[in-house]
Amino acid sequence: DITESELQRHTMNGVWGAINKAYCVIEFDLKGNITNANEKFLKAVGYSADEIAGRHHAMFVPKDFVDTKDYREFWDMIAAGERYDGQFKYLGKGGKEVWLDATYNPICDEMGRPFKIIEFATDVTNQRNAEQLSDAVRESQTVIESAKDGDLTGRVPLDGKTGKIAQLCNGINDLLDAMATVVGLVKDSSDAINTAAREIAAGNTDLSGRTEEQASSLQETAASMEELNGAVRQNAESAKEANQVAINASVIAEKGGHAVTQVVETMQAIRDSSKKIADIISVIDGIAFQTNILALNAAVEAARAGEQGRGFAVVATEVRNLAQRSAAAAKEIKTLISDSVDKVQVGSRLVDDAGHTMSDIVSSVSQVTALMSEIATASAQQSSGIEQVSEAISQMDDVTQQNAALVEQAAAAAESLQGQAESLFSAVSRYRVGNESSRTPQPASRGTAAGASKVAKARGASGAPETDWEEF
């Protein structure tokens, strides 16, 4: 017969086997270290028994929550013997998110003192994801319907959404951000284009009037340039004739300069010859003086000779008289020659001055000729330049006429652009984008596990403290 204790043992084993098949079971010591886990729990989190044996419960909790006061109070409460249940997000192997509907149960000895903790849990990840997907679809439809009606300010809430669902919702929000940005830019651009088109139209009207005035002024300027061109052409011809006259005067002045130079040279030769004649007369005067001395000496010797020297004395006297007359004639000739030399010197100086003056005249005439040549060249260039300016003004007149036609076309195009801008603005004005029309929208903040709202709170005989955490 099976005793009552054996029956109870078999019953407990059966119950425990059923629990292991139906629930995820994991056991901890009072410090939170893992002591055992069944296959269903290991399959849910993706770890093997060896990978989690002896490790702390914190391996399943986000790192930013492990060091919080809530997490420490959670373990203090369980270690004190209070039960805790709710839905929790576990971080499985490779960061996989696993949602468990779990109960943390302190196990007490005969004295009522807890010595270990057993967690019974059901894997509700698929149910949780389905609920999140359903909520996300419903919220997305609401936002999309609002967008269809022109309201681009709505966004899909990201609180409590994780994984692919959070990525999908965030993608929809990013799309709405992009649409709001585009619509806002189109609004701003269409308004700016409309304003610019009006300004362009007004500017084209003003430009058209100024272009017509410019065309009229260019026509008057072209006529004035034509008259000026004729006057400059006449001046160029006159300058050319004056240049030729100056060239002829330069040639004549050069000839006169050569003639004066020859006169100067001739006067120099006469002056030199006069000096030579004066020198010769001086020699003759010296000879006459010596002859006079000799005749005087001869007369003295003849007087000493007495009767015998009388004839010689007569000859000496005649020679002396002749020498005196020669000396007198030489003196007169020398005086005349000196006077001629002085006059020749005066004439030579005058001729030299005339030569210098003639050289200055030739130089001045050459300068005048050069200036007249430059004036003639400049007049020719000026005439050519004015002809080019006249042609340029004529071309400017043609271009101005073309510009006037283009201005009319631009005015018509501006009016058409203004109408299109107004139509575009009317088309996008039905959309409401909030403050995003004038700035680049910021991306919607993504939900985080640590910032998600609480799913469940502790339930126990003495009442567990409420906390803001909902996952670990």
Backbone hydrogen bonds, N-H to C=O, Kabsch-Sander energy under -0.5 kcal/mol:
donor,donor_aa,acceptor,acceptor_aa,energy
3,T,1,D,-0.6
7,L,3,T,-2.4
8,Q,4,E,-2.3
9,R,5,S,-2.2
10,H,6,E,-3.2
11,T,7,L,-2.7
12,M,8,Q,-2.9
13,N,9,R,-2.7
14,G,10,H,-2.5
15,V,11,T,-3.0
16,W,12,M,-3.1
17,G,13,N,-2.5
18,A,14,G,-2.6
19,I,15,V,-2.7
20,N,16,W,-2.5
21,K,17,G,-1.7
22,A,18,A,-2.1
23,Y,19,I,-3.1
24,C,121,A,-3.5
25,V,23,Y,-0.5
26,I,119,E,-1.7
27,E,36,N,-3.3
28,F,117,I,-2.9
29,D,33,N,-2.1
32,G,29,D,-1.8
34,I,55,R,-3.2
35,T,27,E,-2.7
36,N,27,E,-1.3
38,N,25,V,-2.6
42,L,38,N,-2.3
43,K,39,E,-2.7
44,A,40,K,-1.7
45,V,41,F,-2.3
46,G,42,L,-1.7
47,Y,42,L,-0.7
52,I,48,S,-0.9
52,I,49,A,-0.6
53,A,49,A,-1.5
54,G,34,I,-1.9
55,R,52,I,-1.8
57,H,32,G,-2.1
59,M,56,H,-2.1
60,F,57,H,-2.1
61,V,58,A,-1.6
65,F,62,P,-2.0
66,V,62,P,-1.0
67,D,63,K,-0.7
68,T,65,F,-1.4
72,R,68,T,-1.5
73,E,69,K,-2.6
74,F,70,D,-2.0
75,W,71,Y,-1.7
76,D,72,R,-2.3
77,M,73,E,-2.4
78,I,74,F,-1.9
79,A,75,W,-2.8
80,A,76,D,-1.2
81,G,78,I,-2.0
82,E,77,M,-1.8
84,Y,104,Y,-1.8
86,G,102,A,-2.2
88,F,100,L,-2.8
90,Y,88,F,-0.7
90,Y,98,V,-4.0
91,L,60,F,-1.6
92,G,90,Y,-0.8
92,G,96,K,-4.1
93,K,45,V,-3.0
95,G,92,G,-1.7
96,K,93,K,-0.9
98,V,90,Y,-2.8
98,V,96,K,-0.5
100,L,88,F,-2.9
100,L,98,V,-0.5
101,D,122,T,-2.8
102,A,86,G,-2.4
102,A,100,L,-1.0
103,T,120,F,-2.3
104,Y,84,Y,-4.1
105,N,103,T,-0.7
105,N,118,I,-2.8
107,I,116,K,-3.2
109,D,113,R,-2.2
112,G,109,D,-2.1
115,F,107,I,-2.9
116,K,107,I,-1.2
117,I,28,F,-2.8
118,I,105,N,-2.6
119,E,26,I,-3.1
120,F,103,T,-2.1
120,F,118,I,-0.6
121,A,24,C,-2.3
122,T,101,D,-1.6
124,V,99,W,-2.0
124,V,122,T,-0.8
125,T,99,W,-0.6
128,R,124,V,-3.4
129,N,125,T,-3.1
130,A,126,N,-2.7
131,E,127,Q,-2.6
132,Q,128,R,-2.8
133,L,129,N,-3.0
134,S,130,A,-2.8
135,D,131,E,-3.0
136,A,132,Q,-3.0
137,V,133,L,-2.8
138,R,134,S,-2.5
139,E,135,D,-3.0
140,S,136,A,-2.7
141,Q,137,V,-2.7
142,T,138,R,-2.1
143,V,139,E,-2.3
144,I,140,S,-3.0
145,E,141,Q,-2.9
146,S,142,T,-2.1
147,A,143,V,-2.2
148,K,144,I,-2.5
149,D,145,E,-1.6
150,G,147,A,-1.4
151,D,146,S,-3.0
152,L,150,G,-0.8
152,L,432,R,-2.9
161,K,158,L,-1.8
165,I,162,T,-0.9
166,A,162,T,-1.1
167,Q,163,G,-2.0
168,L,164,K,-2.8
169,C,165,I,-2.7
170,N,166,A,-2.6
171,G,167,Q,-2.2
172,I,168,L,-2.2
173,N,169,C,-2.4
174,D,170,N,-2.7
175,L,171,G,-2.5
176,L,172,I,-2.6
177,D,173,N,-2.7
178,A,174,D,-2.7
179,M,175,L,-2.9
180,A,176,L,-3.0
181,T,177,D,-2.6
182,V,178,A,-2.8
183,V,179,M,-3.2
184,G,180,A,-2.7
185,L,181,T,-2.9
186,V,182,V,-3.0
187,K,183,V,-2.9
188,D,184,G,-2.9
189,S,185,L,-3.6
190,S,186,V,-3.3
191,D,187,K,-2.5
192,A,188,D,-2.7
193,I,189,S,-3.5
194,N,190,S,-2.6
195,T,191,D,-2.6
196,A,192,A,-3.2
197,A,193,I,-3.1
198,R,194,N,-2.2
199,E,195,T,-2.5
200,I,196,A,-3.2
201,A,197,A,-2.8
202,A,198,R,-2.6
203,G,199,E,-3.1
204,N,200,I,-3.2
205,T,201,A,-2.2
206,D,202,A,-2.3
207,L,203,G,-3.3
208,S,204,N,-2.7
209,G,205,T,-1.8
210,R,206,D,-2.3
211,T,207,L,-2.7
212,E,208,S,-2.2
213,E,209,G,-2.2
214,Q,210,R,-2.7
215,A,211,T,-2.6
216,S,212,E,-2.3
217,S,213,E,-2.6
218,L,214,Q,-2.8
219,Q,215,A,-2.0
220,E,216,S,-2.1
221,T,217,S,-2.8
222,A,218,L,-2.8
223,A,219,Q,-2.0
224,S,220,E,-2.4
225,M,221,T,-2.8
226,E,222,A,-1.9
227,E,223,A,-2.0
228,L,224,S,-2.7
229,N,225,M,-2.5
230,G,226,E,-1.9
231,A,227,E,-2.2
232,V,228,L,-2.7
233,R,229,N,-2.3
234,Q,230,G,-2.2
235,N,231,A,-2.5
236,A,232,V,-2.4
237,E,233,R,-2.0
238,S,234,Q,-2.6
239,A,235,N,-2.8
240,K,236,A,-2.1
241,E,237,E,-2.4
242,A,238,S,-2.9
243,N,239,A,-2.2
244,Q,240,K,-1.8
245,V,241,E,-2.4
246,A,242,A,-2.5
247,I,243,N,-2.1
248,N,244,Q,-2.4
249,A,245,V,-2.8
250,S,246,A,-2.2
251,V,247,I,-2.1
252,I,248,N,-2.5
253,A,249,A,-2.7
254,E,250,S,-2.1
255,K,251,V,-2.2
256,G,252,I,-2.8
257,G,253,A,-2.4
258,H,254,E,-2.2
259,A,255,K,-2.4
260,V,256,G,-2.7
261,T,257,G,-2.2
262,Q,258,H,-2.2
263,V,259,A,-2.4
264,V,260,V,-2.7
265,E,261,T,-2.3
266,T,262,Q,-2.6
267,M,263,V,-3.0
268,Q,264,V,-2.0
269,A,265,E,-2.0
270,I,266,T,-2.6
271,R,267,M,-2.4
272,D,268,Q,-2.2
273,S,269,A,-2.8
274,S,270,I,-2.9
275,K,271,R,-2.0
276,K,272,D,-2.0
277,I,273,S,-2.7
278,A,274,S,-2.6
279,D,275,K,-2.0
280,I,276,K,-2.4
281,I,277,I,-2.9
282,S,278,A,-2.0
283,V,279,D,-1.8
284,I,280,I,-2.6
285,D,281,I,-2.9
286,G,282,S,-2.0
287,I,283,V,-2.5
288,A,284,I,-2.7
289,F,285,D,-2.1
290,Q,286,G,-2.4
291,T,287,I,-3.0
292,N,288,A,-2.4
293,I,289,F,-2.0
294,L,290,Q,-2.7
295,A,291,T,-2.9
296,L,292,N,-2.2
297,N,293,I,-2.5
298,A,294,L,-2.6
299,A,295,A,-2.3
300,V,296,L,-2.0
301,E,297,N,-2.3
302,A,298,A,-2.5
303,A,299,A,-2.2
304,R,300,V,-1.8
305,A,301,E,-1.6
306,G,302,A,-0.7
306,G,303,A,-0.6
308,Q,305,A,-1.1
309,G,306,G,-0.5
310,R,307,E,-1.0
313,A,309,G,-2.0
314,V,310,R,-1.9
315,V,311,G,-2.3
316,A,312,F,-2.7
317,T,313,A,-2.5
318,E,314,V,-2.5
319,V,315,V,-3.0
320,R,316,A,-2.6
321,N,317,T,-2.8
322,L,318,E,-3.2
323,A,319,V,-2.7
324,Q,320,R,-2.8
325,R,321,N,-2.9
326,S,322,L,-2.9
327,A,323,A,-2.7
328,A,324,Q,-2.7
329,A,325,R,-3.4
330,A,326,S,-3.3
331,K,327,A,-2.5
332,E,328,A,-2.5
333,I,329,A,-3.2
334,K,330,A,-3.0
335,T,331,K,-2.5
336,L,332,E,-2.9
337,I,333,I,-3.5
338,S,334,K,-3.1
339,D,335,T,-2.7
340,S,336,L,-3.0
341,V,337,I,-3.3
342,D,338,S,-2.8
343,K,339,D,-2.5
344,V,340,S,-3.5
345,Q,341,V,-3.0
346,V,342,D,-2.8
347,G,343,K,-3.4
348,S,344,V,-3.2
349,R,345,Q,-2.8
350,L,346,V,-2.7
351,V,347,G,-3.2
352,D,348,S,-3.0
353,D,349,R,-3.2
354,A,350,L,-3.0
355,G,351,V,-2.8
356,H,352,D,-3.0
357,T,353,D,-3.2
358,M,354,A,-2.9
359,S,355,G,-2.6
360,D,356,H,-2.8
361,I,357,T,-2.7
362,V,358,M,-3.1
363,S,359,S,-3.0
364,S,360,D,-3.3
365,V,361,I,-3.2
366,S,362,V,-2.5
367,Q,363,S,-2.6
368,V,364,S,-3.2
369,T,365,V,-2.8
370,A,366,S,-2.8
371,L,367,Q,-3.1
372,M,368,V,-3.0
373,S,369,T,-2.4
374,E,370,A,-2.8
375,I,371,L,-3.2
376,A,372,M,-2.8
377,T,373,S,-2.8
378,A,374,E,-3.5
379,S,375,I,-2.9
380,A,376,A,-2.3
381,Q,377,T,-2.9
382,Q,378,A,-3.3
383,S,379,S,-2.6
384,S,380,A,-2.5
385,G,381,Q,-3.4
386,I,382,Q,-2.8
387,E,383,S,-2.0
388,Q,384,S,-2.2
389,V,385,G,-2.9
390,S,386,I,-2.8
391,E,387,E,-2.4
392,A,388,Q,-3.0
393,I,389,V,-2.9
394,S,390,S,-2.1
395,Q,391,E,-2.5
396,M,392,A,-3.1
397,D,393,I,-2.4
398,D,394,S,-2.0
399,V,395,Q,-3.0
400,T,396,M,-3.0
401,Q,397,D,-2.1
402,Q,398,D,-2.2
403,N,399,V,-3.1
404,A,400,T,-2.4
405,A,401,Q,-1.6
406,L,402,Q,-2.5
407,V,403,N,-2.9
408,E,404,A,-1.8
409,Q,405,A,-2.0
410,A,406,L,-3.1
411,A,407,V,-2.5
412,A,408,E,-2.0
413,A,409,Q,-2.6
414,A,410,A,-2.7
415,E,411,A,-2.1
416,S,412,A,-2.1
417,L,413,A,-2.8
418,Q,414,A,-2.5
419,G,415,E,-2.0
420,Q,416,S,-2.2
421,A,417,L,-2.7
422,E,418,Q,-2.3
423,S,419,G,-2.1
424,L,420,Q,-2.7
425,F,421,A,-2.7
426,S,422,E,-2.2
427,A,423,S,-1.8
428,V,424,L,-1.9
429,S,425,F,-1.4
431,Y,428,V,-1.6
432,R,150,G,-4.4
433,V,431,Y,-0.5
436,E,433,V,-1.7
437,S,434,G,-0.6
438,S,435,N,-0.8
452,A,448,T,-0.6
452,A,449,A,-0.9
472,F,89,K,-1.0
